[in-house]
Amino acid sequence: MKRLTAFLITFISFTALGQSQYSLPEAPSRVEFANVIVSLDDQTKSKVDNLILNLLTPENSYLDAKLERMQWYFPIIESILEEEGVPDDLKYLAVQESNLMPDALSSSGAVGFWQFKEPTAAELGLKMNREVDERKYIFESTRAAAKYFKKNNIIFKNWLSCIYAYNQGPTGAGKEIPDNWSYASEVKFDKNTPEYLIKALAHRIAFEYRLNRLKNSPRKLVIYPTHSKSLAEIAVELTVDLSELRSYNAWLYAPAIPAGTNYNVVVPVNAERADEVMLKINQRQDLTITDKGYPILRRITATTTSDDEPILYEINGKAGILAQPGDEAAQLAKKGRVPLKEFLKFNDLTDRDMIKTGKVYYLQKKGNKAPVEFHTAGLDQSFWDVSQMYGIRLKKVLKYNRLKTVEQLQPGRVVWIQGKRPKNKPVEIIKQALPQEENKPDLPIASSYERQKEVNEMPLDKPNLNTEKPAVMKPTPTVEKNEEEGFIEEEKPVVTKMETTPKESKKVVVKPQPETTTKAASMGTTHRVQQGETLFSLARKYGLSVEELRNLNNMTSSSVLQYDQELIVSADPKSQQTTISRSVSSQAVEPSPSRAEYHTVSRGQTLYSISKLYGTTVSSIQRWNSLSGTDISVGQRLKVSDGGNSQPATSAFSYTVKKGDTLFSIAKRNDISVAQLKSLNNLSSNTISVGQVLKVR
């Protein structure tokens, strides 16, 4: 009996040792989750610890496979959540819902990565038919989930509440979520907190910890964009296993991708073959999608690890680049490896034109003719938009339509884009293309000439491109006789780009500056815009970000920088001191000391938690420390800032919004009310963005 007991003790100890080859994280009493600080009482903390133990033990093939799927799918999910403005932590909800199994099916009939039921999926625009089920498609199902989160956040003003609403619906969640969670920067988890939220937090802590200590997977998912090929053809072309390809693309029921629709096929390959397979994909000759409208877009860059990396596209068969938040023409030219002068010429821009986030710009010269004869103008389109849409030079568009200067483009107007409109043929307006009712959605307009598509209707694997058009200065429309063509023009030409060369003698209509900008100009250091200057060049000159410069001058993303315009700048380029932007005092305020430059890794810390601690990003820490992955070890010394060289000093009377901040948390930190904070900054809503500069006194 004694021998049996000793054997059992030895066996249990050996088994426990085998199952605990790595340490387990312990739930902290306070932790940031989904942009909110969560405090745990002792009972809830113990419950989270038990859940973490259950999630990470035993260490077996089931757990290994789940962690590997996170390595495969998280880069795709993270990219989409970032594009949609949803907290990164919500990616762990897909693990909680489906273990990242594309064909996961619940007892209630929910399907796919994010476990959508049919009615909800249909409401969010997911396709479910005999050919595809997009609930199982990682790209579009993640975008639908982000859309659902954002919709609920309009109601709850708290991402944690949105997590519970994902499980219970907004009505059910509203009955259990405390009212004081709205706008809260800190909440408490206790015995009354829904179990689903506690499990969600446990998933974040457990798998973030484990992933940061995981070796890179020997397998990778490579993206194959296509609009018509069958999986069998792809398998032969790339020399991969067909049955495995079908398993990873469970969303596709038909033998081939439905005609006229662009999808990303995920191709599992061994890591050592990834570059070879990507080269084969990029060298294909069958990538043009002729039935999706214009522009014809194909994403070249599969994924990026930093905002500094370019996202390259093929646009209408030419090289192109996606404008990311904060990009200016000079940055895009540099990323695209073309001279700035050439970049501006390729896109019919001047150095004073604003770059539109989400637009794809050309890195090659556009053509002289479009691939179709006509285009029917949609709402808020300009001739420049048409030139970019079809890859035709703007001066050719004007010539074909018998125009000498850029005019406002009336919705429904037929634009000639292959040849010159006959002199005796008047301008045509297609009435069916004109807006009918204000309550109808802005949909693409089909005409007898050509069906046009906006950039944001690009294939599902592409970023949700912003369709915002370049700012147009609009004088009052007038009716004027056109002597050359013998008919009445519908509207007076509108100047879209200001030219100030001595050769021109035409009257230039200057858009007046908002009163708030003029008033603010007297409250801080100002700069008068000179010929050739851009927001990007001025931001660099004064040690600011472009976003901060826009915020200081109440400029929107569509505001046009004008010659001789007076701008407020918060930093003196000579002294690098920040001036007070409110009229409290004219005395400069000394910049605050920079953060500590280095951090020694402690037990349980991850790159993510360290980035939160120092108010930076994981990618920045990786860049400063030349890290290719997320593996770190206890005792490792990491650089966590660049000594403050990249951040301008902040005025004692202002605050720069950081990730996770809310109006409530900023107001509380500065001992003022949310109403006062909104009043100081002329805010009509509670929406704020990272990098935005707010007045707090």
C-alpha positions as CSV (number, residue, x, y, z in Angstrom):
1,M,0.0,0.0,0.0
2,K,2.8,2.4,0.9
3,R,4.5,1.6,-2.4
4,L,1.3,2.3,-4.3
5,T,0.9,5.7,-2.5
6,A,4.4,6.7,-3.2
7,F,4.0,5.8,-6.9
8,L,0.8,7.8,-7.2
9,I,2.5,10.9,-5.6
10,T,5.4,10.6,-7.9
11,F,3.2,10.1,-10.9
12,I,1.0,13.1,-10.1
13,S,4.0,15.3,-9.5
14,F,5.6,14.3,-12.7
15,T,2.3,14.9,-14.6
16,A,1.9,18.3,-13.1
17,L,5.5,19.2,-13.9
18,G,5.0,18.1,-17.5
19,Q,1.9,20.2,-17.8
20,S,3.5,23.3,-16.3
21,Q,6.5,23.9,-18.5
22,Y,5.9,27.6,-18.4
23,S,4.7,30.0,-15.7
24,L,1.1,31.2,-15.6
25,P,0.1,34.9,-15.5
26,E,-1.6,36.2,-12.4
27,A,-4.5,38.5,-12.8
28,P,-3.5,42.0,-11.5
29,S,-5.8,44.0,-9.2
30,R,-6.0,46.7,-11.9
31,V,-5.6,46.1,-15.6
32,E,-6.4,48.0,-18.7
33,F,-8.9,46.2,-21.0
34,A,-10.5,47.6,-24.1
35,N,-9.4,51.2,-23.3
36,V,-10.8,51.1,-19.8
37,I,-9.0,50.5,-16.5
38,V,-10.6,47.5,-14.7
39,S,-10.3,47.1,-10.9
40,L,-10.9,43.6,-9.6
41,D,-12.0,42.8,-6.0
42,D,-10.4,39.7,-4.4
43,Q,-13.2,37.4,-5.2
44,T,-13.3,38.3,-8.9
45,K,-9.5,38.3,-9.1
46,S,-9.5,34.7,-7.9
47,K,-12.2,33.8,-10.4
48,V,-10.1,35.3,-13.2
49,D,-7.0,33.4,-12.0
50,N,-9.0,30.1,-12.1
51,L,-10.2,30.9,-15.7
52,I,-6.6,31.6,-16.8
53,L,-5.5,28.3,-15.3
54,N,-8.2,26.5,-17.2
55,L,-7.4,28.3,-20.5
56,L,-3.6,27.5,-20.4
57,T,-3.6,24.0,-18.9
58,P,-3.1,21.3,-19.8
59,E,-0.5,22.1,-22.4
60,N,-1.5,19.8,-25.1
61,S,-2.0,19.7,-28.9
62,Y,-5.4,21.3,-28.6
63,L,-3.9,24.4,-26.9
64,D,-1.0,24.5,-29.3
65,A,-3.3,24.4,-32.3
66,K,-5.4,27.3,-30.8
67,L,-2.3,29.4,-30.2
68,E,-1.1,28.7,-33.7
69,R,-4.4,29.9,-35.2
70,M,-4.0,33.1,-33.2
71,Q,-0.6,33.6,-34.8
72,W,-2.1,33.1,-38.2
73,Y,-5.3,35.1,-37.9
74,F,-4.5,37.9,-35.4
75,P,-2.5,40.0,-37.9
76,I,-5.5,40.1,-40.2
77,I,-7.9,40.9,-37.4
78,E,-5.7,43.5,-35.8
79,S,-5.3,45.3,-39.2
80,I,-9.1,45.5,-39.7
81,L,-9.9,46.5,-36.1
82,E,-7.3,49.3,-36.4
83,E,-8.8,50.5,-39.7
84,E,-12.3,50.5,-38.1
85,G,-11.1,52.3,-34.9
86,V,-12.0,49.4,-32.6
87,P,-9.7,48.5,-29.6
88,D,-7.2,45.8,-30.3
89,D,-8.2,43.8,-27.2
90,L,-11.5,42.8,-28.8
91,K,-9.6,40.3,-31.1
92,Y,-9.6,37.9,-28.1
93,L,-13.4,37.8,-28.3
94,A,-13.1,35.8,-31.5
95,V,-11.0,33.3,-29.6
96,Q,-13.7,33.2,-26.8
97,E,-16.5,32.8,-29.4
98,S,-15.1,30.2,-31.8
99,N,-11.5,29.4,-30.9
100,L,-10.8,30.9,-34.3
101,M,-12.3,27.9,-36.1
102,P,-13.9,29.2,-39.3
103,D,-16.6,26.5,-39.4
104,A,-17.5,26.7,-35.7
105,L,-21.2,26.1,-35.1
106,S,-23.0,26.8,-31.8
107,S,-26.1,25.0,-30.4
108,S,-28.1,28.2,-31.1
109,G,-27.1,28.3,-34.8
110,A,-24.3,30.9,-34.7
111,V,-21.6,30.3,-37.3
112,G,-18.0,31.3,-38.0
113,F,-15.1,33.2,-36.5
114,W,-17.4,35.7,-34.7
115,Q,-20.4,33.5,-34.3
116,F,-23.1,35.4,-36.2
117,K,-26.6,34.2,-36.4
118,E,-28.3,34.6,-39.8
119,P,-30.5,37.7,-39.0
120,T,-27.6,39.6,-37.5
121,A,-25.2,38.6,-40.3
122,A,-27.7,39.7,-42.9
123,E,-28.2,43.1,-41.1
124,L,-24.4,43.7,-41.2
125,G,-24.2,42.9,-44.9
126,L,-22.6,39.5,-44.8
127,K,-23.4,37.2,-47.8
128,M,-24.9,33.8,-47.1
129,N,-26.0,31.7,-50.1
130,R,-25.2,28.6,-52.0
131,E,-21.8,29.9,-53.1
132,V,-20.4,31.6,-49.9
133,D,-21.0,32.1,-46.2
134,E,-19.0,35.2,-45.2
135,R,-19.5,34.4,-41.5
136,K,-16.6,31.9,-42.1
137,Y,-14.6,34.5,-44.0
138,I,-12.1,36.1,-41.7
139,F,-11.8,39.4,-43.6
140,E,-15.5,40.4,-44.0
141,S,-16.7,38.7,-40.8
142,T,-14.2,40.7,-38.8
143,R,-15.3,43.9,-40.5
144,A,-18.9,43.1,-39.7
145,A,-18.0,42.4,-36.0
146,A,-16.2,45.8,-35.9
147,K,-19.2,47.5,-37.3
148,Y,-21.4,45.8,-34.7
149,F,-19.1,47.0,-31.9
150,K,-19.1,50.6,-33.1
151,K,-22.9,50.6,-33.5
152,N,-23.2,49.5,-29.8
153,N,-20.6,52.0,-28.6
154,I,-22.8,54.8,-29.9
155,I,-25.3,53.6,-27.3
156,F,-23.0,52.6,-24.4
157,K,-20.0,54.9,-24.8
158,N,-17.9,52.1,-23.3
159,W,-16.2,49.2,-25.1
160,L,-16.6,46.8,-22.2
161,S,-20.3,47.3,-22.4
162,C,-20.1,46.6,-26.2
163,I,-18.4,43.3,-25.4
164,Y,-21.3,42.2,-23.3
165,A,-23.8,43.6,-25.9
166,Y,-22.1,41.3,-28.4
167,N,-23.2,38.4,-26.3
168,Q,-26.6,39.6,-25.0
169,G,-27.6,42.2,-27.6
170,P,-27.9,45.9,-26.6
171,T,-31.3,45.5,-24.9
172,G,-30.1,42.6,-22.7
173,A,-26.8,44.3,-21.9
174,G,-28.5,47.5,-21.0
175,K,-30.4,45.8,-18.2
176,E,-27.2,44.6,-16.5
177,I,-24.5,47.2,-17.3
178,P,-24.3,49.9,-14.6
179,D,-25.3,53.4,-15.9
180,N,-22.1,55.0,-14.6
181,W,-20.0,52.9,-17.1
182,S,-20.9,55.4,-19.8
183,Y,-17.8,57.5,-20.6
184,A,-16.0,55.9,-17.6
185,S,-12.3,55.5,-17.8
186,E,-12.3,53.1,-14.9
187,V,-14.8,50.4,-13.8
188,K,-14.9,47.7,-11.1
189,F,-15.5,44.0,-11.7
190,D,-17.2,42.4,-8.7
191,K,-19.8,39.7,-8.0
192,N,-22.4,41.6,-10.0
193,T,-20.3,41.7,-13.2
194,P,-21.6,39.4,-15.9
195,E,-19.6,36.1,-16.3
196,Y,-19.1,36.8,-20.0
197,L,-17.1,39.9,-19.3
198,I,-14.9,38.1,-16.7
199,K,-14.2,35.4,-19.2
200,A,-13.3,38.0,-21.8
201,L,-10.8,39.6,-19.5
202,A,-9.3,36.1,-18.6
203,H,-8.9,35.4,-22.3
204,R,-7.0,38.7,-22.9
205,I,-4.6,38.1,-19.9
206,A,-4.0,34.4,-20.6
207,F,-3.4,34.5,-24.3
208,E,-1.6,37.8,-24.5
209,Y,0.9,36.4,-21.9
210,R,1.2,33.1,-23.7
211,L,1.6,34.5,-27.2
212,N,4.4,36.8,-26.1
213,R,6.3,33.7,-25.1
214,L,5.5,31.6,-28.1
215,K,7.9,30.7,-30.9
216,N,6.9,31.7,-34.4
217,S,4.7,29.1,-36.1
218,P,6.4,26.9,-38.7
219,R,3.4,27.6,-40.9
220,K,2.1,30.8,-42.4
221,L,-1.1,32.0,-44.1
222,V,-0.4,33.7,-47.5
223,I,-3.1,35.8,-49.1
224,Y,-4.2,35.0,-52.7
225,P,-6.5,37.7,-54.0
226,T,-8.7,36.5,-56.9
227,H,-12.1,37.1,-58.5
228,S,-12.8,33.9,-60.4
229,K,-10.3,31.1,-59.9
230,S,-11.2,27.7,-58.3
231,L,-9.3,26.3,-55.3
232,A,-8.2,23.5,-57.5
233,E,-6.5,25.9,-59.9
234,I,-4.8,27.8,-57.0
235,A,-3.6,24.5,-55.5
236,V,-2.0,23.5,-58.8
237,E,-0.5,26.9,-59.4
238,L,1.1,27.2,-55.9
239,T,1.8,23.5,-55.4
240,V,-0.2,23.2,-52.2
241,D,-2.6,20.5,-50.9
242,L,-6.1,21.0,-52.3
243,S,-7.9,19.4,-49.3
244,E,-6.0,21.6,-46.9
245,L,-6.8,24.7,-49.0
246,R,-10.5,23.8,-48.8
247,S,-10.3,23.4,-45.1
248,Y,-8.8,26.8,-44.5
249,N,-11.4,28.4,-46.9
250,A,-14.5,26.9,-45.5
251,W,-16.5,30.0,-46.5
252,L,-16.4,29.0,-50.1
253,Y,-19.1,26.5,-51.1
254,A,-18.9,26.8,-54.9
255,P,-16.1,25.2,-56.9
256,A,-14.7,28.6,-57.8
257,I,-14.8,32.2,-56.5
258,P,-18.2,33.7,-57.7
259,A,-17.7,35.8,-60.9
260,G,-17.5,39.5,-60.3
261,T,-16.5,39.3,-56.7
262,N,-13.0,39.7,-55.3
263,Y,-12.0,37.5,-52.3
264,N,-8.9,36.7,-50.4
265,V,-8.1,33.0,-50.4
266,V,-5.9,32.1,-47.5
267,V,-3.1,29.6,-48.4
268,P,-1.4,27.7,-45.6
269,V,2.3,27.1,-46.4
270,N,5.5,26.2,-44.6
271,A,7.3,29.3,-43.5
272,E,10.3,28.6,-45.7
273,R,8.1,28.6,-48.7
274,A,6.2,31.8,-47.9
275,D,8.4,34.1,-50.0
276,E,8.4,31.7,-52.9
277,V,4.6,31.5,-52.9
278,M,4.2,35.3,-52.5
279,L,6.4,35.8,-55.5
280,K,4.2,33.5,-57.6
281,I,1.1,35.4,-56.5
282,N,2.6,38.8,-57.3
283,Q,3.8,37.7,-60.7
284,R,0.4,36.5,-61.9
285,Q,-1.0,38.0,-65.2
286,D,-4.7,37.5,-64.4
287,L,-5.3,39.9,-61.6
288,T,-7.3,42.6,-63.4
289,I,-10.9,42.7,-62.3
290,T,-12.9,44.2,-65.2
291,D,-16.4,43.8,-63.8
292,K,-16.0,45.7,-60.5
293,G,-16.1,49.2,-61.9
294,Y,-13.3,51.7,-61.6
295,P,-10.8,52.2,-60.2
296,I,-9.6,48.6,-60.6
297,L,-7.6,48.0,-57.4
298,R,-5.4,45.2,-56.3
299,R,-3.6,45.3,-53.0
300,I,0.1,44.3,-53.3
301,T,1.2,44.7,-49.7
302,A,-0.4,41.8,-47.7
303,T,0.3,43.0,-44.2
304,T,2.4,45.7,-42.4
305,T,3.9,45.9,-39.0
306,S,4.4,49.6,-38.8
307,D,2.6,52.8,-39.8
308,D,5.9,53.8,-41.5
309,E,5.6,50.9,-44.0
310,P,3.9,51.7,-47.4
311,I,0.8,49.9,-48.4
312,L,1.2,49.4,-52.2
313,Y,-1.6,48.9,-54.7
314,E,-2.1,48.3,-58.3
315,I,-4.6,50.9,-59.5
316,N,-5.9,50.5,-63.1
317,G,-2.8,48.5,-64.0
318,K,-0.4,51.1,-62.6
319,A,1.6,51.3,-59.5
320,G,-0.1,53.0,-56.6
321,I,0.1,53.7,-52.8
322,L,-2.6,54.0,-50.1
323,A,-2.7,57.2,-48.1
324,Q,-2.6,56.3,-44.4
325,P,-3.6,58.6,-41.5
326,G,-1.2,61.6,-41.3
327,D,0.3,61.0,-44.7
328,E,1.2,64.1,-46.8
329,A,2.4,64.2,-50.4
330,A,6.0,64.3,-49.4
331,Q,5.6,61.2,-47.2
332,L,3.8,59.2,-49.9
333,A,6.4,60.1,-52.5
334,K,9.1,59.0,-50.2
335,K,7.3,55.7,-49.3
336,G,6.7,55.1,-53.0
337,R,10.3,55.9,-53.9
338,V,9.4,58.6,-56.5
339,P,10.4,62.3,-56.5
340,L,7.8,64.6,-54.9
341,K,7.6,66.6,-58.1
342,E,6.8,63.4,-60.1
343,F,4.3,62.2,-57.5
344,L,2.4,65.5,-57.7
345,K,2.4,65.4,-61.5
346,F,1.2,61.8,-61.6
347,N,-1.8,62.7,-59.5
348,D,-2.6,66.2,-60.9
349,L,-1.9,67.8,-57.6
350,T,0.0,70.9,-56.3
351,D,2.0,71.0,-53.2
352,R,-0.9,72.8,-51.4
353,D,-3.5,70.1,-52.1
354,M,-4.5,68.0,-49.1
355,I,-3.9,64.2,-49.3
356,K,-7.1,62.2,-48.5
357,T,-6.7,59.3,-46.1
358,G,-7.9,56.1,-47.6
359,K,-7.3,57.1,-51.2
360,V,-5.0,55.2,-53.5
361,Y,-2.6,57.5,-55.4
362,Y,-0.7,56.9,-58.5
363,L,3.1,56.2,-58.6
364,Q,3.1,56.1,-62.4
365,K,2.0,58.5,-65.1
366,K,-1.7,58.3,-65.9
367,G,-2.9,57.7,-69.5
368,N,-4.5,59.9,-72.1
369,K,-7.7,57.9,-72.6
370,A,-10.0,56.0,-70.2
371,P,-10.9,52.4,-70.8
372,V,-14.5,53.4,-71.3
373,E,-16.1,56.2,-73.3
374,F,-18.3,58.0,-70.7
375,H,-18.7,58.4,-67.0
376,T,-21.9,59.6,-65.3
377,A,-21.0,61.9,-62.3
378,G,-22.1,60.8,-58.9
379,L,-22.8,63.0,-55.8
380,D,-19.9,65.2,-54.7
381,Q,-17.6,64.1,-57.5
382,S,-15.1,66.4,-59.2
383,F,-13.4,66.2,-62.6
384,W,-10.2,65.3,-60.6
385,D,-12.1,62.4,-59.0
386,V,-13.0,61.1,-62.5
387,S,-9.4,61.5,-63.7
388,Q,-8.2,59.4,-60.7
389,M,-11.0,56.9,-61.0
390,Y,-10.1,55.9,-64.6
391,G,-6.4,56.7,-64.6
392,I,-6.6,59.5,-67.1
393,R,-4.7,62.8,-66.9
394,L,-6.9,65.7,-65.7
395,K,-6.0,68.0,-68.6
396,K,-7.3,65.3,-71.0
397,V,-10.6,65.1,-69.1
398,L,-11.0,68.8,-69.4
399,K,-10.0,68.8,-73.1
400,Y,-12.5,66.0,-74.0
401,N,-15.3,68.0,-72.3
402,R,-14.3,71.3,-73.9
403,L,-13.3,73.0,-70.7
404,K,-10.3,75.3,-70.1
405,T,-10.5,75.4,-66.3
406,V,-11.8,72.9,-63.7
407,E,-15.5,73.3,-63.1
408,Q,-17.8,72.0,-60.5
409,L,-19.1,68.6,-61.7
410,Q,-22.9,68.4,-61.5
411,P,-24.4,65.1,-60.4
412,G,-25.7,63.2,-63.4
413,R,-23.5,65.0,-65.9
414,V,-22.1,62.7,-68.7
415,V,-18.3,63.1,-68.7
416,W,-16.5,62.3,-72.0
417,I,-13.2,60.4,-71.2
418,Q,-12.1,58.8,-74.4
419,G,-12.6,61.5,-77.0
420,K,-13.7,65.1,-77.4
421,R,-17.4,65.9,-77.1
422,P,-18.6,67.2,-80.5
423,K,-19.0,71.0,-80.7
424,N,-22.7,70.8,-81.6
425,K,-23.5,68.3,-78.8
426,P,-24.7,70.0,-75.6
427,V,-23.8,68.8,-72.1
428,E,-26.1,65.9,-71.0
429,I,-27.5,65.4,-67.6
430,I,-29.0,62.0,-66.9
431,K,-32.0,62.7,-64.6
432,Q,-32.0,59.1,-63.2
433,A,-28.6,59.8,-61.7
434,L,-29.7,62.9,-59.8
435,P,-30.5,62.6,-56.1
436,Q,-34.1,61.8,-55.5
437,E,-34.9,61.8,-51.8
438,E,-32.7,62.9,-48.9
439,N,-33.5,59.8,-46.8
440,K,-32.2,57.4,-49.5
441,P,-28.7,56.1,-49.1
442,D,-25.9,57.3,-51.4
443,L,-25.6,54.4,-53.8
444,P,-23.6,54.0,-57.0
445,I,-25.5,55.5,-59.9
446,A,-26.0,53.3,-63.0
447,S,-26.4,55.0,-66.3
448,S,-26.6,54.0,-70.0
449,Y,-23.0,55.0,-70.4
450,E,-21.0,53.4,-67.7
451,R,-21.6,52.0,-64.2
452,Q,-19.3,53.8,-61.8
453,K,-18.0,52.7,-58.4
454,E,-16.6,54.6,-55.5
455,V,-13.3,53.6,-54.0
456,N,-15.0,52.3,-50.8
457,E,-16.7,49.6,-53.0
458,M,-13.4,47.9,-53.7
459,P,-13.1,44.2,-53.1
460,L,-13.7,42.9,-49.6
461,D,-10.0,42.3,-48.8
462,K,-9.1,46.0,-49.3
463,P,-9.1,48.6,-46.6
464,N,-12.4,50.6,-46.3
465,L,-11.2,53.5,-48.5
466,N,-12.5,56.9,-47.6
467,T,-14.5,58.4,-50.5
468,E,-14.1,61.9,-49.2
469,K,-13.3,64.2,-52.2
470,P,-10.7,67.0,-52.4
471,A,-12.0,70.2,-51.0
472,V,-13.7,72.4,-53.5
473,M,-14.2,76.2,-53.1
474,K,-17.7,76.8,-54.3
475,P,-18.8,80.3,-55.4
476,T,-22.5,80.9,-55.9
477,P,-23.7,79.0,-59.0
478,T,-24.6,81.3,-61.9
479,V,-26.0,80.8,-65.4
480,E,-23.6,81.9,-68.1
481,K,-23.6,81.7,-71.9
482,N,-20.8,79.7,-73.5
483,E,-19.9,81.5,-76.7
484,E,-17.8,78.8,-78.2
485,E,-20.4,76.0,-77.9
486,G,-23.6,77.9,-78.2
487,F,-25.5,76.6,-75.2
488,I,-26.2,77.6,-71.6
489,E,-23.7,76.0,-69.1
490,E,-25.5,74.6,-66.0
491,E,-23.1,76.1,-63.4
492,K,-20.3,78.6,-63.1
493,P,-16.8,76.9,-63.1
494,V,-15.4,76.3,-59.7
495,V,-11.7,76.6,-58.8
496,T,-10.4,73.5,-57.1
497,K,-6.8,74.4,-56.9
498,M,-5.3,77.8,-56.3
499,E,-2.7,79.0,-58.7
500,T,-0.7,82.1,-57.9
501,T,1.9,82.2,-60.7
502,P,2.5,85.7,-62.3
503,K,1.2,84.5,-65.7
504,E,-2.4,84.1,-64.4
505,S,-4.6,87.1,-64.1
506,K,-7.9,85.2,-63.2
507,K,-9.7,86.1,-60.1
508,V,-9.1,83.5,-57.4
509,V,-11.9,82.9,-54.9
510,V,-10.3,82.6,-51.4
511,K,-12.2,80.7,-48.8
512,P,-12.5,82.8,-45.7
513,Q,-11.0,81.3,-42.5
514,P,-13.3,80.3,-39.7
515,E,-13.7,82.9,-37.0
516,T,-12.4,80.5,-34.4
517,T,-9.1,80.3,-36.2
518,T,-8.7,84.0,-36.6
519,K,-9.4,84.6,-32.9
520,A,-7.1,81.8,-31.9
521,A,-4.3,83.3,-34.0
522,S,-3.9,86.1,-31.5
523,M,-3.5,83.7,-28.6
524,G,-0.3,81.9,-29.5
525,T,2.7,81.8,-31.9
526,T,1.6,82.0,-35.5
527,H,3.1,81.3,-38.9
528,R,2.0,82.8,-42.3
529,V,1.9,80.2,-45.1
530,Q,4.5,80.7,-47.8
531,Q,4.6,79.4,-51.4
532,G,5.2,75.6,-51.5
533,E,4.7,74.9,-47.8
534,T,2.5,72.0,-46.7
535,L,1.0,70.9,-43.4
536,F,3.6,68.1,-43.3
537,S,6.6,70.5,-43.8
538,L,5.2,73.0,-41.2
539,A,4.5,70.2,-38.7
540,R,8.1,69.1,-39.0
541,K,9.4,72.7,-38.7
542,Y,7.6,73.3,-35.4
543,G,8.0,69.9,-33.9
544,L,4.3,68.9,-34.2
545,S,2.3,66.1,-35.7
546,V,0.1,67.0,-38.7
547,E,-2.9,66.1,-36.5
548,E,-1.9,68.5,-33.8
549,L,-1.3,71.3,-36.3
550,R,-4.8,70.7,-37.7
551,N,-6.4,70.6,-34.2
552,L,-4.7,73.9,-33.2
553,N,-6.2,75.6,-36.2
554,N,-9.7,73.9,-36.1
555,M,-8.9,72.3,-39.5
556,T,-10.8,69.2,-40.7
557,S,-9.2,66.5,-42.9
558,S,-10.7,68.2,-45.9
559,S,-9.4,71.8,-45.1
560,V,-7.2,73.3,-47.8
561,L,-4.0,75.0,-46.8
562,Q,-3.9,78.4,-48.5
563,Y,-1.1,80.8,-49.5
564,D,-0.7,83.6,-46.9
565,Q,-2.9,81.9,-44.4
566,E,-2.1,82.5,-40.8
567,L,-1.7,79.3,-38.8
568,I,-1.3,78.8,-35.0
569,V,1.8,76.8,-34.1
570,S,2.4,75.8,-30.5
571,A,6.2,75.5,-30.6
572,D,8.9,78.1,-31.2
573,P,11.3,76.5,-33.7
574,K,14.2,78.4,-32.1
575,S,13.7,77.7,-28.4
576,Q,11.5,74.5,-28.8
577,Q,9.3,75.9,-26.0
578,T,5.6,75.7,-26.1
579,T,3.5,78.8,-25.9
580,I,0.1,79.0,-24.2
581,S,-2.6,78.8,-26.8
582,R,-5.2,80.5,-24.7
583,S,-5.0,84.2,-23.9
584,V,-4.1,83.6,-20.2
585,S,-0.5,84.8,-20.5
586,S,2.0,85.5,-23.3
587,Q,4.8,83.9,-21.2
588,A,6.2,80.6,-22.7
589,V,5.8,77.5,-20.6
590,E,8.8,75.2,-20.0
591,P,8.4,71.8,-21.7
592,S,7.7,68.9,-19.3
593,P,10.5,66.4,-18.7
594,S,10.6,63.5,-21.1
595,R,9.7,60.0,-19.9
596,A,12.2,57.4,-18.8
597,E,14.1,56.0,-21.8
598,Y,14.5,52.4,-20.6
599,H,12.5,49.8,-18.7
600,T,13.6,46.5,-17.2
601,V,11.1,43.7,-17.9
602,S,9.4,42.2,-14.8
603,R,7.6,38.9,-14.3
604,G,4.3,38.8,-16.2
605,Q,4.9,41.8,-18.3
606,T,4.4,41.8,-22.1
607,L,5.3,44.3,-24.8
608,Y,1.6,45.3,-24.9
609,S,1.5,46.0,-21.1
610,I,4.8,47.9,-21.2
611,S,3.6,50.0,-24.2
612,K,0.5,51.0,-22.1
613,L,2.7,51.8,-19.1
614,Y,4.7,54.3,-21.1
615,G,2.0,55.6,-23.4
616,T,3.6,54.3,-26.6
617,T,2.9,51.4,-29.1
618,V,4.2,47.9,-29.4
619,S,5.6,48.7,-32.9
620,S,7.5,51.7,-31.5
621,I,9.2,49.5,-28.8
622,Q,10.0,46.9,-31.4
623,R,11.6,49.5,-33.7
624,W,13.6,51.2,-30.9
625,N,14.9,47.8,-29.7
626,S,15.3,46.1,-33.2
627,L,12.8,43.4,-32.2
628,S,11.3,41.3,-35.0
629,G,8.8,39.6,-32.7
630,T,7.1,40.0,-29.4
631,D,9.3,37.6,-27.3
632,I,10.8,39.3,-24.2
633,S,12.4,37.9,-21.1
634,V,12.4,38.9,-17.4
635,G,15.3,41.3,-16.7
636,Q,15.6,42.4,-20.3
637,R,16.3,46.1,-20.7
638,L,14.1,47.8,-23.3
639,K,14.1,51.3,-24.7
640,V,10.6,52.7,-24.2
641,S,11.0,56.2,-25.7
642,D,13.3,58.2,-27.9
643,G,14.0,60.7,-25.1
644,G,11.1,62.9,-26.0
645,N,12.6,64.0,-29.3
646,S,9.6,62.9,-31.3
647,Q,7.0,64.5,-29.1
648,P,6.5,68.3,-28.8
649,A,6.2,69.7,-25.3
650,T,2.6,70.2,-24.2
651,S,1.3,73.4,-22.8
652,A,0.2,73.4,-19.1
653,F,-3.2,74.5,-20.4
654,S,-3.6,71.7,-23.0
655,Y,-3.6,67.9,-23.1
656,T,-2.7,65.5,-25.9
657,V,-5.1,62.6,-26.1
658,K,-3.6,59.1,-25.6
659,K,-4.9,55.7,-26.4
660,G,-7.6,54.7,-23.9
661,D,-8.5,58.3,-22.9
662,T,-12.1,59.4,-22.7
663,L,-13.5,62.9,-22.1
664,F,-14.5,61.7,-18.7
665,S,-11.0,60.5,-17.7
666,I,-9.4,63.7,-19.1
667,A,-11.9,65.9,-17.3
668,K,-11.4,64.0,-14.0
669,R,-7.6,64.2,-14.3
670,N,-7.7,68.0,-14.8
671,D,-10.4,68.6,-12.2
672,I,-13.1,69.9,-14.6
673,S,-16.4,68.6,-15.8
674,V,-17.0,67.0,-19.1
675,A,-19.3,69.8,-20.1
676,Q,-16.5,72.4,-19.4
677,L,-14.1,70.3,-21.4
678,K,-16.4,70.2,-24.3
679,S,-17.1,73.9,-24.1
680,L,-13.4,74.8,-24.0
681,N,-12.8,72.8,-27.2
682,N,-16.0,73.6,-29.1
683,L,-16.9,69.8,-29.1
684,S,-20.4,68.9,-30.2
685,S,-20.0,65.2,-29.4
686,N,-17.9,63.0,-27.0
687,T,-15.7,61.6,-29.8
688,I,-12.0,62.3,-29.5
689,S,-9.0,60.8,-31.3
690,V,-5.5,59.8,-30.3
691,G,-3.1,62.8,-30.8
692,Q,-5.8,65.4,-30.5
693,V,-4.8,68.4,-28.4
694,L,-7.5,69.6,-26.0
695,K,-7.6,72.7,-23.9
696,V,-8.1,71.9,-20.2
697,R,-7.9,75.4,-18.7
